[in-house]
Amino acid sequence: MSRRNILRGSIGTAMTAAFGGLSLTACGGGSDDGPANPVQDAVQETLLSFGAVAKTLADTVTVPAGYTATVVLATGDRLFSDVAEYKDDGTNDRYDRRSGDCHDGMEYFGLSATGAPDANSSDRCLLGMNHEYITPLFLHANGPTAGASRVASEVDIEVDAHGVAIAEFKKTGGKFGLVVDSTFNRRITGLSTIEISGPARGNAKLKTKFSTTGTQTRGTLNNCGTGKTPWGTLLTGEENWAGYFYRASGDAANRTTVLGNQANVALTRYGRGEGASRYNWETAGSEDKYARWNMTLDTTKAADGTEDYRFEINGQGYITEIDPYNATSTIKKRTALGRVAHESAAFSNPVVGKPLAVYMGDDSRGEYVYKFVSAANWVAADANPADRVATGDKYLDSGKFYVAKFNSDGTGNWVELSLNNDTVKNYATYTFADEGDVAIHTRLAADAVGATKMDRPEWCGTHPTTGEVYFTMTNNSNRRVSPSGSQQGIDAANPRAYTDIKGVSSSQQGNVNGHIVRIKETGGEPGATTFNWDVYLFGAESAASPSFVNLSSLTDDQDFSSPDGLVFSKSTGICWIQTDDGAYTDVTNCMMLAGIPGTVGDGGNVTLNYGAASVTTKMGKKPTESTLKRFLVGPSQCEITGLAESPDGKVLFINVQHPGEDTSNVADTTTYGSHWPGNSGYGAGGNVARPRSATVMITKNDGGRIGS
């Protein structure tokens, strides 16, 4: 395979493709405006002028010549000085005072010199960061203790290592560094008390022993993607939460007796059958904080669920809002945005007098793309409100919730999910009791209306000038030309199903490498109920079949697999694409690419003829050497995820998650799948360090903007 093309950028094509000749300016008084005219600022720059980074299996972060990558925060680093500094031996505790594990989605919140919110500050900031899950092998001295019952002290560490961190960073000598003991620093864990907000607040299916009124829950779990509201708060998506709860054998029969069979229909749809939990936290003791992980219905307790945790699982799976500027502020789960395996949440570009749209994906095979449209219209003064949480109430608790249908002709429809829709109201498989029930069981409502089953919709991002919305479809091993059972057939929006050979003989099926779909709302209206769509890029190996796999004609410096994170730079307009891959990892570690996309409809029709079936898709214009190239490759066995940039575009933060994730023996350092970031000189351990997830700061050596 030829993998040696060196791509060079062109200011003419790059700037025209990114901005269509228009300057990037604030629209409607948003609080995250960035520079007033970044295109004008970039006149002396050439976007994507860096030399493309080659694919590599090296256990380090590789960036282009002229750039520097510096670790600034890793798993176990202390946020407060009342806990000891991180040790490379698994003896660290009090993760409610440290950086959690598996750093994921991330947002930048500027601070003025006096500590006030300042969206344009590039010298002092708060990073709001997800800690998606854990790597128990490295969190404990000898890995998790074996046995039928978990050790309480180990479970406490694991629960606290989940959730979200708010951490202050301040620039000194041109480099950001963590501010230990900042009054802004905060850890939200799997045990933190959180309010339920929106249509499901107080719902009968949210009542538990902890919250008999169904208005609170504990913890935010498996936090993956993020979003930043126009009023300056953090949104965090709760993804693969179902497996955290234990459900004993016989529970299905008991639920049928007490609650009716529909309770089992709902649990099955969300993937929680009877059986063990992911980490067995419920076995750590009789204390309530451990008992809550056992969702088994106790037939001796009150039928409404207020004496056990039969409904505890319903408190997870939401977009959760956090005010990063107030370390004691109330945290709220916004149930109006549905309950699914949430990834990121991308807002429409705010326009005064128009509603706000929030776009989301449900990251499971064959799941859906969603949109929430606020009942309230955007008011410019709300960009800098006195009460950010109350502003969230205004825009995120009331509105219309939709799911997407992608039509074969490149059009699409947003279908409302509520009892106002007779198709939802009269669904034969599940009877919704009220609007709160629709919010809690979003997937069932989307099933009812026949939404388009997609290839694991993950992150989404809104183009800063066109307003078009991009969704990563990571992959789908269940996609088939001739489907059977639970598999999905090919369709226009998910047209590929093929066999890929990894290594010598490992066969992979379905849409192995994923793709990126983009939509354009009719009339550019956030509340539109119709849209146009196409596929921006198809992930593929450069040498793969151009007729069935490498439809975007990716070169050696552009090819990628399993797009996951996707964030647009507000400074340059670059579309940053991050991968979480298992298909191409015999050739390269996961990566991040820089793209300068065009617009929906700039390509044409492509027909894939499989013999047994054929499908025509809408494909965007193929990338060139000046509109797409690889910018970064991460260390061994990692995922590249999360992205935040300073408003001046000169500092980019990204996260490296779970390096060395395939390690199975903590006692033998020679078997570790990675030693990063210790092997790069960060923290304890050196070249034999335990691998740690970490946040990386990227700067350009000449002080320029990232990607130029």
Long-range contacts (C-beta under 8 A, 24 or more apart in sequence): 1-541, 1-542, 1-543, 1-556, 2-542, 2-543, 2-556, 3-54, 3-55, 3-542, 3-556, 3-557, 4-556, 5-52, 5-555, 5-556, 5-557, 5-625, 6-51, 6-52, 6-557, 7-48, 7-51, 7-52, 7-555, 7-557, 7-558, 7-625, 7-626, 7-629, 8-49, 8-625, 8-626, 9-46, 9-47, 9-48, 9-49, 9-50, 9-625, 9-626, 9-629, 10-46, 10-626, 11-45, 11-46, 11-47, 13-596, 13-624, 13-626, 13-627, 14-46, 14-47, 14-48, 14-596, 14-626, 14-627, 15-39, 15-42, 15-47, 17-596, 17-597, 17-598, 17-627, 18-47, 18-465, 18-572, 18-573, 18-574, 18-596, 18-597, 19-465, 19-573, 20-465, 20-466, 20-599, 22-465, 24-464, 24-465, 24-570, 24-573, 27-349, 27-350, 27-351, 28-349, 28-350, 28-351, 28-352, 28-354, 28-378, 28-380, 29-350, 29-352, 29-378, 29-380, 29-381, 29-382, 29-383, 30-230, 30-349, 30-350, 30-383, 31-117, 31-119, 31-230, 31-231, 31-232, 31-383, 31-384, 32-119, 32-228, 32-230, 32-232, 32-570, 33-119, 33-120, 33-570, 34-119, 34-120, 34-570, 34-571, 34-647, 34-649, 35-120, 35-571, 35-647, 35-648, 35-649, 38-570, 38-571, 38-572, 38-573, 38-649, 39-573, 41-705, 42-572, 42-705, 42-708, 45-704, 45-705, 45-708, 46-708, 47-572, 47-573, 47-574, 47-596, 47-707, 47-708, 48-574, 48-594, 48-596, 48-626, 48-627, 48-628, 48-629, 48-707, 49-708, 50-629, 50-631, 50-707, 50-708, 52-557, 52-558, 52-629, 52-630, 52-631, 53-591, 53-630, 53-631, 53-632, 53-633, 54-557, 54-630, 54-633, 55-556, 55-559, 55-587, 55-588, 55-591, 55-630, 55-633, 56-588, 56-589, 56-633, 57-587, 57-588, 57-589, 57-636, 58-589, 58-633, 58-635, 58-636, 59-635, 59-636, 59-659, 59-674, 59-675, 59-676, 59-679, 60-635, 60-676, 60-679, 60-680, 61-632, 61-633, 61-634, 61-635, 61-656, 61-676, 61-680, 61-696, 62-632, 62-633, 62-634, 63-631, 63-632, 63-698, 64-631, 66-700, 66-701, 66-702, 67-698, 67-699, 67-700, 67-701, 67-706, 68-698, 68-699, 68-700, 68-701, 69-632, 69-696, 69-697, 69-698, 70-175, 70-696, 70-697, 70-698, 70-699, 71-677, 71-680, 71-682, 71-683, 71-694, 71-695, 71-696, 71-697, 72-169, 72-176, 72-177, 72-178, 72-653, 72-694, 72-695, 72-696, 72-697, 73-99, 73-103, 73-127, 73-129, 73-167, 73-178, 73-694, 73-695, 74-99, 74-677, 74-682, 74-683, 74-692, 74-693, 74-694, 74-695, 75-99, 75-100, 75-101, 75-102, 75-103, 75-138, 75-161, 75-692, 75-693, 75-694, 76-692, 77-178, 77-683, 78-180, 79-165, 79-167, 79-178, 79-180, 79-181, 79-182, 79-185, 79-187, 80-180, 80-181, 80-185, 81-180, 81-181, 86-683, 86-684, 87-684, 88-678, 88-683, 88-684, 88-685, 88-689, 88-690, 89-141, 90-138, 90-139, 90-140, 90-141, 90-142, 90-143, 90-666, 90-690, 91-141, 92-139, 92-157, 93-153, 93-156, 93-157, 94-160, 95-157, 95-160, 95-161, 95-187, 95-189, 96-160, 96-187, 96-189, 96-191, 97-187, 98-187, 99-129, 99-131, 99-165, 99-167, 100-131, 100-160, 100-161, 100-162, 100-163, 100-164, 100-165, 100-187, 100-189, 101-131, 101-133, 101-134, 101-135, 101-139, 101-161, 101-162, 101-693, 102-131, 102-132, 102-133, 102-134, 102-135, 102-657, 102-658, 102-693, 103-129, 103-130, 103-131, 103-132, 103-641, 103-642, 103-655, 103-656, 103-657, 103-693, 103-694, 103-695, 104-129, 104-130, 104-131, 104-132, 104-223, 104-224, 104-225, 104-226, 104-641, 104-642, 104-655, 104-657, 105-129, 105-130, 105-223, 105-224, 105-225, 105-226, 105-236, 105-237, 105-344, 105-459, 105-565, 105-641, 105-642, 105-655, 106-130, 106-226, 106-642, 106-643, 106-644, 106-653, 106-654, 106-655, 106-695, 107-226, 107-227, 107-228, 107-234, 107-324, 107-644, 108-228, 108-644, 108-645, 108-646, 108-647, 108-653, 109-228, 109-232, 109-234, 109-324, 109-325, 110-647, 111-168, 111-184, 115-183, 115-184, 117-232, 117-325, 117-384, 119-232, 119-647, 120-647, 121-647, 122-171, 122-646, 122-647, 122-648, 122-650, 122-651, 123-170, 123-171, 124-168, 124-169, 124-170, 124-171, 125-168, 125-169, 125-176, 125-646, 126-166, 126-167, 126-168, 126-169, 126-184, 126-324, 126-325, 127-165, 127-166, 127-167, 127-169, 127-644, 127-653, 127-695, 128-164, 128-165, 128-166, 128-226, 128-234, 128-236, 128-322, 128-324, 129-164, 129-165, 129-166, 129-167, 129-642, 129-655, 129-695, 130-163, 130-164, 130-223, 130-224, 130-225, 130-226, 130-236, 130-642, 131-161, 131-162, 131-163, 131-164, 131-165, 131-223, 132-162, 132-222, 132-223, 132-224, 132-239, 132-657, 133-162, 133-222, 133-240, 134-158, 134-161, 134-162, 134-279, 135-658, 135-661, 135-691, 135-693, 136-279, 137-663, 137-664, 137-666, 138-663, 138-666, 138-690, 138-691, 138-692, 142-666, 142-667, 143-666, 148-283, 149-280, 149-283, 149-284, 150-279, 150-280, 150-281, 150-283, 150-284, 151-284, 152-284, 152-285, 152-287, 152-290, 154-284, 155-279, 155-281, 155-284, 155-290, 158-279, 158-281, 159-189, 159-190, 159-191, 159-219, 159-281, 159-289, 160-187, 160-189, 160-190, 160-191, 161-189, 162-189, 162-190, 162-219, 162-220, 162-221, 162-222, 162-223, 163-187, 163-188, 163-189, 163-190, 163-192, 163-219, 163-220, 163-221, 163-223, 164-188, 164-220, 164-223, 164-234, 164-236, 164-322, 166-234, 166-322, 166-324, 166-327, 174-699, 174-703, 175-697, 175-699, 176-651, 176-697, 183-327, 184-324, 184-325, 184-327, 185-327, 186-324, 186-327, 188-220, 188-322, 188-331, 189-219, 190-218, 190-219, 190-220, 190-221, 191-218, 191-219, 191-289, 192-218, 192-219, 192-220, 192-331, 193-217, 193-218, 193-331, 194-218, 194-219, 194-220, 194-320, 194-331, 194-332, 194-333, 195-330, 195-331, 195-332, 195-333, 196-315, 196-332, 196-333, 196-335, 197-332, 197-333, 197-334, 197-335, 197-336, 197-392, 197-393, 197-396, 197-397, 198-333, 198-334, 198-335, 198-336, 198-337, 198-396, 198-397, 198-398, 198-439, 199-335, 199-336, 199-397, 199-435, 199-436, 199-438, 199-439, 200-335, 200-339, 200-436, 200-437, 200-439, 200-440, 201-335, 201-436, 202-436, 203-434, 203-436, 203-437, 203-440, 204-304, 204-305, 204-433, 205-311, 205-314, 205-433, 205-436, 205-437, 205-440, 206-311, 206-314, 206-315, 206-436, 206-440, 207-304, 207-305, 207-306, 207-311, 208-292, 208-305, 208-306, 208-308, 208-309, 208-310, 208-311, 208-312, 208-315, 209-288, 209-292, 209-306, 209-307, 209-308, 209-309, 210-288, 210-292, 210-309, 210-312, 212-306, 214-311, 217-312, 217-315, 217-316, 217-333, 218-289, 218-292, 218-315, 219-316, 220-316, 220-320, 220-331, 220-333, 221-316, 222-316, 223-320, 224-342, 224-343, 224-344, 224-363, 224-458, 225-342, 225-343, 225-344, 225-345, 225-458, 225-459, 225-565, 226-344, 226-345, 226-642, 227-319, 227-344, 227-345, 227-346, 227-347, 227-358, 228-347, 229-321, 229-347, 229-388, 229-391, 229-392, 229-395, 229-396, 230-347, 230-350, 230-356, 230-378, 230-382, 230-383, 231-382, 231-383, 231-384, 231-385, 231-388, 231-391, 231-392, 231-395, 232-323, 232-324, 232-325, 232-383, 232-384, 232-388, 233-321, 233-322, 233-323, 233-324, 233-388, 233-389, 233-391, 233-392, 234-321, 234-322, 234-323, 234-324, 235-319, 235-320, 235-321, 235-322, 235-334, 235-345, 236-319, 236-320, 236-322, 237-319, 237-320, 237-342, 237-343, 237-344, 237-345, 237-360, 238-316, 238-317, 238-318, 238-319, 238-320, 238-341, 238-342, 239-341, 239-342, 239-343, 239-363, 240-341, 240-363, 241-313, 241-316, 241-317, 241-341, 242-270, 242-271, 242-272, 242-313, 242-316, 242-317, 243-271, 243-272, 243-277, 243-278, 244-277, 244-278, 244-279, 244-281, 244-293, 244-316, 245-272, 245-277, 245-282, 245-293, 245-294, 245-295, 245-312, 245-313, 246-275, 246-276, 246-277, 246-280, 246-282, 246-293, 246-294, 246-295, 246-296, 247-272, 247-273, 247-274, 247-275, 247-295, 247-296, 248-274, 248-294, 248-296, 249-274, 249-275, 250-274, 251-295, 251-296, 251-297, 254-296, 254-297, 254-299, 255-297, 255-310, 257-299, 258-297, 258-299, 258-303, 259-297, 262-430, 262-431, 265-429, 265-430, 265-444, 266-430, 266-441, 266-444, 267-313, 269-430, 269-441, 269-443, 269-444, 269-447, 270-313, 270-317, 270-441, 270-443, 271-364, 272-313, 314-339, 314-440, 317-341, 317-342, 318-342, 319-345, 319-358, 319-360, 319-396, 321-389, 321-392, 321-396, 323-388, 323-389, 325-388, 326-388, 329-388, 329-389, 330-389, 332-389, 332-392, 332-393, 334-392, 334-396, 334-397, 335-436, 335-439, 335-440, 336-372, 336-396, 336-397, 336-398, 336-399, 336-401, 336-439, 337-370, 337-372, 337-396, 337-401, 338-370, 338-372, 338-401, 338-417, 338-439, 338-442, 339-439, 339-440, 339-441, 339-442, 340-367, 340-368, 340-370, 340-442, 340-443, 341-367, 343-457, 343-458, 343-459, 343-460, 344-458, 344-459, 344-460, 344-461, 344-565, 344-566, 345-460, 346-460, 346-461, 346-462, 346-469, 347-462, 348-462, 348-467, 348-469, 348-521, 348-526, 349-462, 349-464, 349-467, 350-378, 350-383, 351-378, 351-526, 352-377, 352-378, 352-379, 352-380, 353-377, 353-378, 354-378, 354-525, 354-526, 354-527, 355-399, 355-526, 355-527, 356-395, 356-526, 357-521, 357-526, 357-527, 358-396, 359-460, 359-462, 359-469, 359-471, 360-460, 361-454, 361-457, 361-458, 361-459, 361-460, 361-471, 361-472, 362-442, 362-443, 362-457, 363-456, 363-457, 363-458, 363-474, 364-456, 365-455, 365-456, 365-476, 365-477, 365-478, 365-488, 366-453, 366-454, 366-476, 366-478, 366-486, 366-488, 367-443, 367-453, 367-454, 367-456, 367-457, 368-403, 368-404, 368-443, 368-446, 368-451, 368-452, 368-453, 368-454, 368-457, 369-403, 369-404, 369-451, 369-452, 369-454, 369-457, 369-460, 369-471, 369-517, 370-401, 370-402, 370-403, 370-404, 370-442, 370-446, 371-401, 371-402, 371-403, 371-404, 371-414, 372-396, 372-399, 372-400, 372-401, 372-402, 373-399, 373-400, 373-401, 373-402, 373-526, 373-527, 374-398, 374-399, 375-399, 375-400, 400-527, 401-438, 401-439, 401-442, 402-529, 403-445, 403-446, 403-449, 403-451, 404-451, 404-452, 404-519, 404-531, 405-449, 405-450, 405-451, 405-452, 406-452, 406-454, 406-491, 406-492, 406-493, 406-517, 406-533, 407-492, 408-491, 408-492, 408-616, 409-492, 410-492, 410-532, 410-533, 410-534, 410-601, 410-618, 411-530, 411-531, 411-532, 411-533, 412-519, 412-530, 412-531, 412-532, 412-533, 413-529, 413-530, 413-531, 414-528, 414-529, 414-530, 414-531, 415-449, 415-451, 416-529, 417-442, 417-445, 417-446, 417-449, 418-445, 421-449, 423-448, 423-449, 424-448, 424-449, 452-491, 452-493, 452-494, 453-488, 453-494, 454-493, 454-494, 454-517, 455-479, 455-494, 455-511, 455-514, 455-515, 456-514, 458-563, 458-564, 458-565, 458-566, 459-564, 459-565, 459-566, 459-567, 460-566, 461-566, 461-567, 461-568, 461-575, 462-568, 463-568, 463-573, 463-575, 463-597, 464-568, 464-569, 464-570, 464-573, 465-573, 466-520, 466-599, 467-520, 467-521, 467-524, 468-518, 468-519, 468-520, 468-599, 468-600, 469-518, 469-519, 469-521, 470-516, 470-517, 470-518, 470-536, 470-566, 470-568, 470-575, 470-597, 471-516, 471-517, 471-518, 471-519, 471-566, 472-514, 472-516, 472-563, 472-564, 472-565, 472-566, 472-577, 473-511, 473-514, 473-515, 473-516, 473-517, 473-563, 474-514, 474-562, 474-563, 474-564, 474-580, 475-510, 475-511, 475-512, 475-513, 475-514, 475-539, 475-561, 475-562, 475-583, 476-510, 476-511, 476-514, 477-508, 477-509, 477-510, 477-512, 478-510, 479-510, 479-511, 480-509, 480-510, 481-610, 481-612, 481-613, 482-612, 482-613, 489-613, 490-608, 490-610, 490-613, 490-615, 491-615, 492-615, 492-616, 492-617, 492-618, 493-517, 493-533, 493-535, 493-617, 495-535, 495-606, 495-608, 495-615, 495-616, 495-617, 496-538, 496-548, 496-549, 496-551, 496-608, 497-610, 498-545, 498-548, 498-549, 500-541, 500-544, 500-549, 500-583, 502-583, 502-584, 502-585, 502-586, 503-586, 508-583, 512-561, 512-583, 513-538, 513-539, 513-540, 513-541, 513-544, 513-549, 513-560, 513-561, 513-562, 513-583, 513-584, 514-539, 514-561, 514-562, 514-563, 515-539, 515-563, 516-563, 516-566, 516-577, 518-597, 518-600, 518-620, 519-600, 520-599, 520-600, 520-601, 532-600, 532-601, 533-600, 533-618, 534-600, 534-601, 534-603, 534-617, 534-618, 534-619, 534-620, 535-617, 535-618, 535-619, 535-620, 536-595, 536-597, 536-620, 537-563, 537-577, 537-595, 537-620, 537-623, 537-628, 538-619, 539-563, 539-579, 541-584, 541-587, 547-608, 548-608, 548-610, 551-606, 551-608, 551-619, 552-619, 552-622, 552-623, 553-622, 553-623, 554-623, 554-628, 555-625, 557-625, 557-629, 557-630, 558-593, 558-623, 558-628, 558-629, 558-630, 559-584, 560-584, 560-591, 560-593, 560-630, 564-639, 564-641, 565-592, 565-640, 565-641, 565-642, 565-643, 567-643, 569-645, 569-649, 569-706, 569-707, 570-645, 570-647, 571-645, 571-647, 571-648, 571-649, 571-705, 572-649, 572-705, 572-706, 572-707, 572-708, 574-707, 576-631, 576-643, 578-639, 578-640, 578-641, 578-642, 578-643, 578-654, 579-639, 579-640, 580-639, 580-640, 580-641, 581-639, 585-637, 588-633, 589-633, 589-634, 589-635, 589-636, 589-637, 589-638, 590-633, 590-634, 590-638, 590-639, 590-640, 591-630, 591-631, 591-632, 591-633, 591-634, 591-640, 592-630, 592-631, 592-632, 592-633, 592-634, 592-640, 592-643, 592-654, 593-628, 593-629, 593-630, 593-631, 594-628, 594-629, 594-631, 594-707, 595-623, 595-627, 595-628, 596-626, 596-627, 596-628, 597-627, 598-627, 631-707, 632-698, 634-659, 635-659, 635-674, 635-676, 635-677, 635-691, 636-660, 636-673, 636-674, 636-676, 637-661, 637-662, 637-663, 637-673, 637-674, 637-691, 638-674, 638-676, 642-695, 645-706, 648-705, 649-705, 649-706, 649-707, 650-699, 650-700, 650-703, 650-704, 650-705, 650-706, 651-697, 651-698, 651-699, 651-706, 652-697, 652-698, 652-699, 652-706, 653-695, 653-696, 653-697, 653-698, 654-695, 654-696, 654-698, 655-693, 655-694, 655-695, 655-696, 656-693, 656-694, 656-695, 656-696, 657-693, 658-691, 658-693, 659-691, 659-692, 659-693, 660-690, 660-691, 663-691, 666-690
